[in-house]
Amino acid sequence: MTHKEINNGSVTSPLGFTAAAVAAGIKQSGRPDLVLVISDRECAAAGIFTRNRVAAAPVLVDRATLTANRSALRGVVINAGNANACTGTPGLADARAMQRATAEAVGGRPDQYLVMSTGVIGVPLPLARVQVGIATAAPLLARENGHAAARAIMTTDTRPKYMALEVELPGGRVTIGGMAKGAGMIHPDMATMLCVLTTDAAVPPDELDSLLRHAADRSFNAISIDGDTSTNDTVLLFANGASGVPVNDDEGRTRFGAALDELCHALAMMIVRDGEGVSRVVTVRVTGAASTADARRVANTIATSPLVKTAFAGGDPNWGRIMMATGRSGVDLDQHRLALWVSAPGELPLPIVRQGTPTDYREADAAAVFAQPEFTVHVDLGDGTEEATVWTTDLTHEYVTINADYRT
């Protein structure tokens, strides 16, 4: 193993990164809601964003900023409590004002800072409070504030999400850290939440972009809580090179990429397990597909089916709903080739369907699997060698309760 987890590691575990979190009054609760994550030197950066055509102002501004500047970034400013989405031209101006305010408070140019916002959609950003919050946070920047930053970006999350790994590269040791938020409006469509990743490795922007997209496709783009994709979904990766160790050969890329994949997967699973009203986490594996796209399409259809998810919530082994979702996915398949297994952690898979026909399984055995807090559903299409895995959740009464009065 060329990498290992750092005990209580966070987004500020890599050398040269600091953070600050303050209560700017954006949230009515009075809790911290304004965060800075800053590098003490310029960074290469990469980002992936929502594919929702109604994209928040920070997403639009960040896309433009990274198009113009990917090699001299300094950090990110984040506010919770207000998404600055569906706010028109004034919202864009507010996002750019956040860049300017951060540059004035920390130093550097506005185009060296990216912006994230999360919260209620369609409400004007209280810019004056945000600007005061940025000015208040800047003098508090410190390496020990990584955990506080992860807590301050929470909305309906019940717990902060952070992690860091040490990685042994051919040229020496580097660190990768990260924090994320997300509990609802989660579905695979380029990011599916807010996440900031940092590293003290020296990685060129093009390489950083490739590594991030590979990791996200196997983590953040493979989770679903409710099938909805936010207006604000963003994942950012900053590499400041403070360790002096480059990622510049095949072995280095392989080791760094494996660690980044693991970190992103861990953060993604923290989001799934903290999903709004979630009582069960389900791994949906689809094999035997003609293409990876077909496998993922089937897996996503199963993962987002309300009937499937409510069966999960009730612990009901109503596998016919899984077959129904498989069939309506739009993938060309032969129902007489389908197979289905379910399995609890550490136990042998229980065959439910073979060649499109129910097996002689015992209902009590299937019910015991569906009663677990985590289990796996495996569908084989019998049509090829490609596969995909998606992680999803059940859909409970609590989810409806949380989202019925989210703004109050």
N, C-alpha and C positions, 0 to 999 in steps of 0.2 A: 504494500500500500504506500503510495507516494504522497498521500495527504491525510490529515486527521483533523477532527473538530477541536476548536479552541474552547475551553470551558468558559461559558458566559460570553462568548465572542459576539461582536456586533458590527455595525456598519463602520465604526471608527477603530476597529482592531488593526487594519492595515496602517502602516506608517504614514504620517503626514496628513491624516484625516481627523477633523474635529467636528463637533456638532453642538447645537444649542436648541433648547426648547423653552418657549415662554407662552403665557396666556395673553393673547392679544385682544381678547374679547370678541372673537369671531363666533365661537360657540357660546350659547347662553349659559352653559353649565359653569363657566369660569375656569374650566380645565385648560391645560396647555394645548394650543392649537396652531402654533407657528414654529416651524423648524428650519434650521439652517444645517446643511452638511457641506463642509468646506475643506478643500485641499490647500495645503500651504505652498503648493506649486502648481504649475499648469498640468492639465491632464488630457490624455486622449479620451474620447467619449463615444459611446454608441447608445442608441435608443430604439425601442420598438413601441408602437402605439396602437390604439384602438383602430379598428376598421369601421366603426360606426360612422356613418356619413354625417351625423350630428356630433361633431367633435368639439370639445371644450376649448376655450381660448388658450389655456396653457399648452395643450397638445399642438395647436396650430403654431404657436410661437416657438415651441421647442423644435418642431420639425424644421421650421425656417432657420432657427439658430444653428442646428446641427448641419444643415445643408451648407451654411456659410462657414462654419467653424467647428471642426471635429478634433482638433489637435491642441487647443489652448484653452480648455474649459477650467473653471475653478470650483464649481459645485452647483448646488441646487437649493432653492427656497421652496418650502412646502407649507400650504395652509390647509387646515381641516375645518369643517363646518360650513364651507361654501365651495361649490364645484366650479364657479365661474364658467358655467356652461349655459348655452342658449341665452347669452347676454349680449350678443351682437357686437357692433364695432366698439362700444364702450368697454366691453369685456376684454377685447384684444388690447386696448389701450391700458387697461388695468394690469394685465399680465406683463406687458412691457414695462410698466411703471414698477412692478415688483423686481424686474431685472435691474432697473436703474437704482432703486433703493438699496438693493443688495450690494451693487458695485460701490455705491457711496459709503455704505456701512463697513464693508469688508476690504474694499480696494479692487482695482482692476477695472475692466470695461463691462458694460451691461451684457454684451454678447458672450461673456465668459460664464454666464449663469443661466441655468435652466429653471423652469418653474413647474410645480405640481400643485393641483388643488383637488380637494375631495369634499363632498358634502351635498347639500341640497342643490338641485338643478333649477335654473331659471330665476335665481335671486341675484341682484347686483352685488358685486364684491364690496365689502366695507373697506375700501382702499386705505382710508386714513388710518384705520386701526391696524391694517396689515403693515403699513409703512412704519408706524410707531413700534410694532412688534419686531420688525426687522432690525431697526435701530437699537432696540432693547436687547435683542438676542446676540448681536455681533460681539459685544464685549464678553459674553459668557461662553464663547466657543471653547470647548475643551474635549480632550479625547475620552474622558470618562462619561460623556453625555450620550453615548450611543444608545443605551437602553431607554433613556428619557425621550430621545427622538422617536424611537419606535412606538412608544406609548402615545406620544402627542399626535401622531398621524392617524390614530384609530378613529373610526366612526361607530358603526355597529359592532365592530370587533369586541370580543370579550377579553382578549389577552394580546399582548404585543408579540410580534413575530420577528425574530432576529437570529443570526447565526454567523459564524466565521470559521474558516478552515486555514490551516497551514499547509503549504504545498512545497515539496522538495523538487526543484527543477535542476537541470544539469548545471546551471550557473549559480545555484544557491536557493535559499528559502524565501518564499513570498507568502503573503496573506491575502485571502479574499474574504470580504465581509458583506453583509447585506441586511436589509430590513424590508418588510412588506406590510401592507394593510389590505384587508379585503375579507368580507364575510357574506356579501350579497352582490347581485348584479355580476355574477361570475360565470363566464362561459368562454370556451376557446375561440378567440378571435383577435390575436395579436396583443397579448399582455394580460388582460383580465383582472387588473387591479393596479395599485401603485407599488412600485418596488425600486429601491435604490441599492445598487451593488457597487462596491469599491474594491480596488486592489492596489498594492504598492509595487506590482510587477510593471515592467516597461513593455507595453503592447501597442503596436501601431494601430491606428484607427480602423483600417480595413480588416485587420485580423480580429480586432475587438468586436467589430460588427458581425463577422462570420461566427465567432465563438458564441456570442450572445444569442444569435438566431438559432443556432444548433441547440443550445441549452433550453431556450424558451419553447421550442417545438416539442420537447420531451418533458416539459414541466408545466409552465404557465399556460401553454396552449393545449394542454391535455387534462384540464380540470373543468368541472362544471357543477355549479350549485343550483342555478335556477334557469339557465338558458339565456339570460340577458347579458348583453355586453355594454359596459358603461361608456359614457361620453368621454371619460377622462383616463381610461386605461393607459398606463405608461410603465415601462421598465427602462431604467437608465443604468449604464455601467461606466464607471470612471476608473482610469488607470493612470496613476501619477508617477510611476517609476521610482518612488522614493527608496525602494530596497536596493536599487542599482542592478537588479537581476532582470535580464530581458527574456521575452518569449520569442525566440528567433530561429528555432529549429524544430524538426518534426517531433522529437522526443519532448521538448518543452511544450509544444502545442498540445500534444496528446495528454500530458500530465495536467497541464493547466485546464484544458477543456474538460477532462474527467472531473476535476474538482469543482469547476463552475457548474457542470451538469448536476452534481450532487447537491451543491448549495441551492440551486434553483429548484430542484425537485423537493428538497426539504422545506423550503419556504412555501412552495405551492401546496404541499400536503398540510402545512400548518393552516393555510387558508381554508382548505377543504374541511379539516377537522373542526375549524371554528366557524363553519358556515351557519347562517342564521337559522336557528331552530333545528340544527342537525342532530340526529340521534344515531345515525348509521352512515358509515363511509363504505362505498362499494367500488371495487376495482372491476371495470368492464374490459375484458380482453376479447378481441375479435381476431381469429386466425382463419387461414384457408381462403383468403381473399385474392382476387385477381390483381389487385393493386393496393398500395398503402392508402391511397385516397378512398377506395371503396371500404377498406377496413375501418378507417377513421369515421367515415360517414355513417356506417352502421353503429359503431360504438357511440358516437355522439347522439344518434337518434334514440338509442336505448337510454343513454345517460340523461336525456332531457325530457323523456316521455312522462307527463304528469301521472298517467296510470301506473307506469312502472315504479316511479318514485314514491307514490302513495302506498303501493304494495310493499316496498322496502320499509316505509314508515310503520306499517302494521305488522311487519315480520311475516307477511303472507307469501308463501312460495307459489304465487300465481304466475308460473312461468309462461303461460300463454300470452301474457302481456309483453314479455320479452320477445317472443316469436313475432307477435304483431308488430312491434317496433322495428324489428329486423326487416320484416317484409315491406314496411312503408318507407324505408330509408331511401328508396329510389335506386338502390343498387340492383343490377341484374343478377338474379340468383335462382337456383333450383331448390324449392322448399324440401324436396325429397333427399337432399344432400345435407341438410342442416343437422348439427349436433349441438347439444347444450350440456354443460356441467356447472355445478356450483360447488364452492368449497369454503370452509372456514380456515382461518390461519393454522398452519401446521398439520392439517388433515388432508387425506386423499380426496380428490375431486369426486363428487357424487354425480354419476351420469343420469341425466334427466331425459334427454332426447338423443336418439341415434337414427340416422337416415330419415329424418323428418318424422319419426315415430316415437311416442313415449316409451321409456323403458319400464321395467317392473320395479322401479324405485319405491321406497316406502315414504309416504307423505310425512310421517313424523321425522324422518331423517332430513328431508328437505326443509321442514319447518325449523329444525334445530339450527341449520345453517343460516337461514334468514333471520333468526332471532339474535345472531351475533352482532356486536357493535361494528365489526368490520368483516367483510367477506368478499369473495370473488365470483363474478359471473363470467363464464367463458363460452362464447359462441364460435363454432367453426362453420364456415360457409361451404366448405368442400369444393372450392373453385380455384385454388391456387396456393401460393406459398407466402403471401404477404400478410402482415398483421399490424395491429395498433392497439394501444392501451389507453384508456381514459379513466380518470378517477372522478366519481360523482358521489352524491349524497341522497338521502331520503328527502321527502317533502312533507313537513309536519304542520300541525295547527299553529305551532309557535312561529313558523316562518310567516304565515298569514298575519298573525298578531303583530309581529315586529313591523311589517311593511304596510299594514293598514293605517298606521298613524306615525309614520317615519318622521314627519315634519314637526310633530308636537313634542 
